[in-house]
Amino acid sequence: MTRETLHILVGALLILAAPVLGYLFFSGDARTDATEGYNLTARYNQVDGVSIGTHVLLAGVPVGKVTRLEFDAAELQAILTFTIRDDIRLPRDTAALIASDGMLGGKHIKLDVGGAEEMLAPGDTFNYVQDSVIVEALLEKVILWAEESRAKAREEGGAETK
């Protein structure tokens, strides 16, 4: 096979593949289209690190994804919409917690199943939520506490030597 023939074949392959890639690119958000199921919503004060496509986990297993992220200007809250698999039924008192995958990991929604006999129906809202914890803010508090403790220790040490 000559070099020209190889170039012609590669060019023909690209011309044939371009419409398929264009369709996949413009056909929607691949992160959310794959999730089939029913929608539930939750209202949070802080959703740092959560975006469309974030996994919803039950017992550590993905059972859905975040499919919509909105802001309620009247209540100053973020509204997340989750799509949960059809075969998963959640008690009404289930909590939707925003959790981290470790110190530097991403965020996910962790479902803590409650014990109510009544189940959440499609379109319902979680009554129990936990906002995202901002690691930087926690570290800042720890550092300030340590500096404060060190300053007190110096003061006490200086007072004893006088």
C-alpha positions as CSV (number, residue, x, y, z in Angstrom):
1,M,0.0,0.0,0.0
2,T,1.5,3.3,-1.0
3,R,1.6,6.4,1.0
4,E,-1.0,8.2,-1.1
5,T,-3.4,5.3,-0.8
6,L,-3.1,5.3,3.0
7,H,-3.8,9.1,3.0
8,I,-6.9,8.6,0.9
9,L,-8.2,5.9,3.2
10,V,-7.6,8.0,6.3
11,G,-9.3,11.0,4.7
12,A,-12.3,8.8,3.7
13,L,-12.6,7.4,7.2
14,L,-12.6,10.9,8.7
15,I,-15.3,12.0,6.2
16,L,-17.4,9.1,7.2
17,A,-16.8,9.5,10.9
18,A,-17.5,13.3,11.0
19,P,-21.3,13.1,10.8
20,V,-21.4,10.4,13.5
21,L,-19.2,12.5,15.9
22,G,-21.3,15.6,15.1
23,Y,-24.5,13.8,15.9
24,L,-23.1,12.6,19.3
25,F,-21.7,16.0,20.1
26,F,-25.0,17.9,19.3
27,S,-27.5,15.3,20.5
28,G,-27.5,16.4,24.1
29,D,-25.7,16.0,27.4
30,A,-24.3,12.4,27.4
31,R,-23.8,12.6,31.2
32,T,-27.5,12.9,32.0
33,D,-29.2,11.3,29.0
34,A,-28.1,7.8,30.0
35,T,-29.9,8.0,33.3
36,E,-33.4,6.6,33.1
37,G,-35.7,6.9,36.1
38,Y,-37.8,9.3,38.1
39,N,-36.9,12.8,39.4
40,L,-36.6,13.9,43.0
41,T,-35.5,17.4,44.2
42,A,-33.6,18.7,47.2
43,R,-33.0,22.3,48.4
44,Y,-29.6,23.2,49.7
45,N,-27.9,26.3,51.1
46,Q,-24.4,25.2,49.9
47,V,-23.7,22.9,46.9
48,D,-20.0,23.6,46.2
49,G,-18.4,20.9,44.1
50,V,-21.8,19.5,42.8
51,S,-22.6,19.8,39.1
52,I,-24.8,18.2,36.5
53,G,-23.7,14.6,36.2
54,T,-22.7,14.2,39.8
55,H,-23.4,10.6,41.1
56,V,-26.1,9.8,43.6
57,L,-25.0,6.9,45.7
58,L,-27.0,4.5,47.8
59,A,-24.9,2.1,50.0
60,G,-21.9,3.3,47.9
61,V,-23.5,2.2,44.6
62,P,-24.5,4.7,41.9
63,V,-28.3,4.8,41.6
64,G,-28.7,8.1,39.8
65,K,-27.3,11.4,38.8
66,V,-27.8,15.1,39.3
67,T,-29.7,16.2,36.2
68,R,-30.5,19.8,37.0
69,L,-29.1,22.6,39.1
70,E,-31.1,25.8,39.7
71,F,-31.0,28.8,42.0
72,D,-34.1,30.0,43.8
73,A,-33.5,33.8,44.2
74,A,-36.4,34.2,46.6
75,E,-35.2,31.7,49.1
76,L,-31.4,32.1,48.2
77,Q,-31.1,28.3,47.9
78,A,-29.8,25.9,45.3
79,I,-32.3,23.3,43.9
80,L,-30.9,20.0,42.7
81,T,-32.9,17.6,40.7
82,F,-31.8,13.9,40.8
83,T,-32.8,11.2,38.4
84,I,-33.1,7.9,40.4
85,R,-33.3,4.5,38.7
86,D,-36.9,3.2,38.4
87,D,-36.1,0.1,40.5
88,I,-35.0,2.1,43.5
89,R,-37.7,3.1,46.0
90,L,-36.8,5.5,48.9
91,P,-38.6,6.0,52.1
92,R,-40.0,9.5,52.6
93,D,-37.5,10.3,55.5
94,T,-34.4,9.5,53.4
95,A,-31.7,12.2,53.7
96,A,-29.8,13.5,50.7
97,L,-26.3,14.4,51.9
98,I,-23.5,16.1,49.9
99,A,-20.4,14.2,50.7
100,S,-16.7,14.2,49.6
101,D,-14.6,11.4,48.1
102,G,-11.9,12.2,50.6
103,M,-9.9,15.3,51.3
104,L,-9.1,16.2,47.7
105,G,-11.8,14.2,46.0
106,G,-14.9,15.3,44.2
107,K,-18.4,15.5,45.6
108,H,-21.3,13.1,45.4
109,I,-24.8,12.8,46.8
110,K,-25.1,10.2,49.5
111,L,-28.6,8.9,50.3
112,D,-29.2,7.9,53.9
113,V,-32.2,5.7,53.9
114,G,-34.8,6.3,56.5
115,G,-37.3,4.0,58.1
116,A,-40.7,5.4,57.0
117,E,-43.2,3.1,55.3
118,E,-44.4,5.8,52.9
119,M,-42.1,6.1,49.8
120,L,-41.0,9.2,47.9
121,A,-43.0,9.6,44.6
122,P,-41.7,11.0,41.4
123,G,-41.4,14.8,41.7
124,D,-41.2,14.8,45.5
125,T,-38.6,16.8,47.5
126,F,-36.3,15.5,50.1
127,N,-37.1,16.9,53.6
128,Y,-33.7,16.0,55.1
129,V,-30.6,17.4,53.4
130,Q,-27.0,18.2,54.4
131,D,-25.1,21.0,52.6
132,S,-21.7,20.7,51.1
133,V,-18.8,21.1,53.6
134,I,-16.2,23.5,52.3
135,V,-12.8,21.9,53.3
136,E,-11.0,25.2,53.0
137,A,-13.2,26.8,55.6
138,L,-12.7,23.9,58.0
139,L,-8.9,24.1,57.5
140,E,-9.0,27.9,58.2
141,K,-10.9,27.3,61.4
142,V,-8.4,24.7,62.6
143,I,-5.5,27.0,61.8
144,L,-7.1,29.9,63.6
145,W,-7.8,27.7,66.6
146,A,-4.2,26.4,66.7
147,E,-2.8,30.0,66.5
148,E,-5.1,31.1,69.3
149,S,-4.0,28.1,71.4
150,R,-0.4,28.9,70.7
151,A,-0.9,32.6,71.7
152,K,-2.6,31.6,75.0
153,A,0.3,29.2,75.8
154,R,2.8,32.0,75.2
155,E,0.9,34.4,77.4
156,E,0.6,31.8,80.2
157,G,4.3,30.9,79.8
158,G,5.3,34.6,79.9
159,A,3.2,35.2,83.0
160,E,4.8,32.4,84.9
161,T,8.4,33.7,84.3
162,K,7.6,37.2,85.7
